[in-house]
């Protein structure tokens, strides 16, 4: 894959901190007045709150209705809106959505010590217990995809289906130079609109640097997961990635082979574009709608355990 230095730097920054867009856009999936009204009504009826989980105050939002909730897990450096803002109105039409902000991110509090995917997974599990959710579908993007995998590994009893989007499990799966760049990543690399998004909702406006550094250090210190970790994931799983993502399509394929009961979809574009991420999305692109269609079909399918 040939990519310019400027594009390379941009993609590195986006993945390392999941530097995604803020705000919702109007749904184009249903052009009727009633469809638009329904989406707006759902978005306006959001229920939000805080749960005390594992020593932090975790912020969450709930949209829509449905028997099995769809849990959205944002990427590093992000918020609910900056990761899922473009597609949340589409997903909430057919699902009860539970979205949270993880340790040190957005509205949520922080704790002493570094961030880990394992701790984030335990926090998500604790939130679901707090909300009395027995089973849920999980959708994690970027660092949130790593967290979603850890929920499936550490707390499989709560996961009905799993969607892993633009995530990785070994350092070698990332584009060349990624980890070297992360060693020099600074707050100045973070797009202004994402800093603004954090500062608009964070309880401590001075915590932006801390959040940035914790996310950076988690990537720098990432240790490879074992193949057996992914082999232990047995629930139906959808793996999404882009053909010019910051992790290679070959790495996504390896993950697909390890997670026996999985499907793999490689979408055109770069990291985040297929869910409408504002920094990399192409104006007028229909790819995010295609992504939602793939997700909806996956969630609606009756799966049988397959043996390979």
C-alpha positions in Angstrom: 0.0 0.0 0.0 1.5 3.4 -1.1 0.6 6.3 1.1 2.0 9.8 1.4 3.9 10.9 4.5 1.1 13.4 5.3 -1.6 10.8 5.0 0.5 8.4 7.1 0.9 10.9 9.9 -2.8 11.6 9.8 -3.8 8.0 10.0 -1.4 7.3 12.8 -2.9 10.2 14.9 -6.4 9.1 14.1 -5.9 5.5 15.3 -3.6 6.2 18.3 -6.2 8.5 19.8 -9.2 7.5 17.7 -9.5 11.1 16.6 -13.0 11.0 15.3 -15.8 13.5 14.5 -18.2 15.2 16.9 -21.9 15.6 16.5 -24.7 13.8 14.7 -25.8 14.3 11.2 -29.2 13.7 9.7 -29.9 10.1 8.7 -29.9 9.5 4.9 -31.1 5.9 5.3 -34.7 6.9 5.4 -35.6 10.0 3.3 -39.3 10.1 4.3 -40.5 12.8 6.7 -41.8 10.2 9.1 -38.4 8.4 9.1 -36.5 11.6 9.8 -39.0 12.5 12.6 -38.6 9.1 14.2 -34.8 9.4 14.2 -35.1 12.9 15.8 -37.5 11.7 18.3 -35.3 8.8 19.3 -32.2 11.1 19.6 -34.2 13.6 21.7 -35.4 10.9 24.1 -31.9 10.0 25.3 -31.5 8.9 28.9 -28.2 9.7 30.5 -26.6 9.1 33.8 -23.5 8.1 35.8 -22.6 4.8 37.4 -20.0 4.2 40.0 -17.9 1.4 38.6 -14.5 0.2 39.9 -13.7 3.5 41.5 -14.7 5.8 38.6 -17.9 7.7 37.8 -18.8 6.3 34.3 -21.1 8.3 32.1 -23.6 6.5 29.8 -26.4 7.3 27.4 -29.4 5.1 26.4 -31.3 5.5 23.2 -34.2 3.6 21.5 -35.8 0.3 22.3 -35.0 -3.4 21.9 -34.8 -6.7 23.8 -31.0 -7.2 23.5 -29.1 -3.8 23.8 -26.4 -2.8 21.4 -23.4 -1.5 23.4 -21.2 1.1 21.7 -17.6 1.4 22.9 -15.7 4.4 21.5 -12.1 4.7 20.6 -9.2 6.2 22.5 -9.3 10.0 22.9 -12.9 10.1 21.9 -16.4 10.4 23.2 -19.7 8.8 22.3 -20.5 11.6 19.9 -17.1 11.8 18.3 -17.0 8.1 17.5 -20.6 7.2 16.8 -22.3 10.5 16.1 -22.9 9.9 12.4 -24.3 6.4 12.7 -26.0 6.4 16.1 -29.3 7.8 14.8 -29.4 4.9 12.3 -28.5 2.2 14.8 -31.0 3.6 17.4 -33.9 3.1 14.9 -33.8 -0.6 15.5 -31.9 -1.1 18.7 -31.8 -0.1 22.3 -28.4 1.6 22.4 -26.2 1.8 25.5 -23.1 4.0 25.0 -20.6 4.9 27.6 -17.5 7.0 28.0 -14.5 5.1 29.3 -12.0 6.0 32.0 -10.6 9.6 31.6 -12.7 10.2 28.5 -15.5 12.6 27.9 -17.8 13.1 30.9 -16.3 10.1 32.9 -13.9 10.2 35.7 -10.4 8.9 36.0 -8.4 6.7 38.4 -4.8 6.5 39.4 -2.6 4.4 37.2 -2.4 3.6 33.5 -5.3 2.7 31.1 -5.5 -0.9 30.0 -7.9 -2.6 27.7 -8.5 -5.2 30.4 -9.6 -2.6 32.9 -11.8 -0.9 30.4 -13.4 -4.2 29.7 -14.1 -4.8 33.4 -15.6 -1.3 33.6 -18.0 -2.0 30.7 -19.0 -5.2 32.4 -19.6 -3.5 35.7 -21.7 -0.9 33.9 -23.9 -3.6 32.3 -24.3 -5.2 35.7 -25.3 -1.8 37.2 -27.9 -1.4 34.4 -29.1 -5.0 35.0 -28.2 -6.2 31.5 -27.8 -9.9 31.3 -26.9 -10.2 27.6 -25.8 -7.5 25.1 -24.4 -7.1 21.6 -21.1 -5.2 21.7 -19.8 -2.9 19.0 -16.3 -1.4 19.6 -14.3 0.8 17.2 -10.6 1.2 17.2 -9.3 1.0 20.8 -12.9 0.3 21.6 -12.7 -2.8 19.5 -9.8 -4.0 21.6 -11.9 -3.3 24.7 -14.8 -5.2 23.2 -12.6 -8.2 22.5 -11.4 -8.1 26.1 -15.0 -8.1 27.3 -15.6 -11.2 25.2 -12.5 -12.8 26.6 -12.9 -11.9 30.3 -16.7 -11.8 30.5 -18.1 -14.0 27.7 -21.4 -14.6 29.6 -22.6 -11.1 28.9 -21.8 -11.0 25.2 -24.5 -12.2 22.7 -22.8 -11.0 19.5 -19.5 -9.1 19.0 -18.6 -6.4 16.4 -14.9 -5.6 16.2 -14.1 -2.6 14.1 -10.6 -1.5 13.1 -8.9 -3.2 16.1 -5.7 -5.4 16.4 -4.2 -7.9 18.7 -0.5 -7.9 17.8 1.9 -5.1 17.1 3.0 -6.6 13.8 -0.5 -6.0 12.5 -0.1 -2.3 12.5 1.2 -0.2 9.6 5.0 0.3 9.6 6.2 3.1 11.8 3.0 3.3 13.9 4.7 2.6 17.3 7.7 4.7 16.5 5.4 7.7 15.8 3.5 7.1 19.1 6.7 7.6 21.0 6.7 11.2 19.9 3.0 11.9 19.8 2.0 15.1 21.5 -1.2 17.0 22.3 -0.4 19.4 19.4 -1.1 16.4 17.0 -4.7 16.2 18.2 -7.1 18.1 15.9 -8.6 21.2 17.5 -12.2 20.0 17.0 -11.4 16.9 19.1 -9.8 18.9 21.9 -12.9 21.1 21.8 -15.2 18.0 22.0 -13.4 16.9 25.2 -13.4 20.3 26.8 -17.1 20.8 26.2 -18.0 17.8 28.4 -15.1 16.9 30.7 -15.6 17.5 34.4 -11.9 18.6 34.6 -10.9 20.8 31.7 -7.2 20.5 32.8 -7.3 16.7 32.3 -7.0 16.8 28.5 -3.2 16.3 28.6 -3.6 13.4 31.1 -6.1 11.7 28.9 -3.9 12.1 25.8 -0.8 10.8 27.6 -2.6 7.8 29.0 -3.9 6.8 25.6 -0.5 7.4 24.0 1.3 5.3 26.7 -1.2 2.5 26.4 -0.3 2.1 22.7 3.5 2.5 23.3 3.4 -0.2 26.0 1.0 -2.6 24.2 2.0 -6.2 24.5 0.9 -8.8 22.0 -2.1 -10.9 22.9 -1.9 -14.7 22.5 -3.6 -16.5 19.6 -5.5 -18.5 22.3 -7.0 -15.3 23.6 -8.8 -14.8 20.2 -9.6 -18.5 19.9 -11.5 -18.3 23.2 -14.0 -15.9 21.6 -16.8 -18.2 20.5 -19.9 -16.0 20.1 -20.9 -14.8 16.6 -18.4 -12.1 15.7 -18.3 -9.5 12.8 -14.8 -8.1 12.1 -14.8 -4.8 10.2 -11.8 -3.1 8.7 -10.8 -0.7 5.9 -8.6 -1.6 3.0 -6.3 1.3 3.9 -6.7 1.1 7.6 -3.8 1.5 10.1 -3.9 -2.2 10.7 -3.4 -4.3 7.6 -6.2 -6.3 5.9 -4.0 -9.3 6.4 -4.1 -8.8 10.2 -7.9 -8.6 10.1 -7.9 -11.9 8.2 -5.7 -13.5 10.8 -8.1 -12.4 13.5 -11.0 -13.8 11.4 -9.2 -17.2 11.2 -8.6 -17.3 14.9 -12.2 -16.4 15.9 -13.9 -19.5 14.6 -17.5 -18.2 14.6 -16.7 -14.9 12.7 -17.4 -13.0 9.5 -14.9 -10.6 7.9 -15.8 -7.5 5.9 -13.1 -5.2 4.4 -14.6 -1.9 3.4 -13.1 0.7 1.1 -11.4 3.7 2.6 -9.2 4.6 5.6 -9.5 4.3 9.3 -13.0 5.4 10.5 -14.3 6.5 7.1 -16.7 3.6 6.8 -18.6 4.8 9.9 -18.6 8.4 8.7 -15.6 9.7 10.7 -15.4 13.4 9.8 -11.6 13.7 9.4 -11.3 10.9 6.8 -14.9 10.4 5.4 -15.5 11.3 1.8 -18.3 13.9 1.5 -21.5 12.3 0.2 -20.1 8.8 0.6 -22.7 6.0 1.0 -20.2 3.7 2.6 -21.4 4.4 6.2 -24.9 3.3 5.2 -23.5 0.2 3.6 -21.7 -0.5 6.9 -25.0 -0.1 8.9 -26.6 -2.5 6.4 -23.9 -5.1 7.1 -24.2 -4.7 10.8 -28.0 -4.9 10.8 -27.9 -8.1 8.8 -25.3 -9.6 11.1 -27.3 -8.7 14.2 -30.5 -10.1 12.7 -29.0 -13.4 11.6 -29.7 -16.7 13.4 -26.2 -18.2 13.8 -25.3 -21.8 14.2 -21.9 -22.7 15.7 -19.7 -23.7 12.9 -16.9 -26.2 13.1 -13.8 -25.7 10.9 
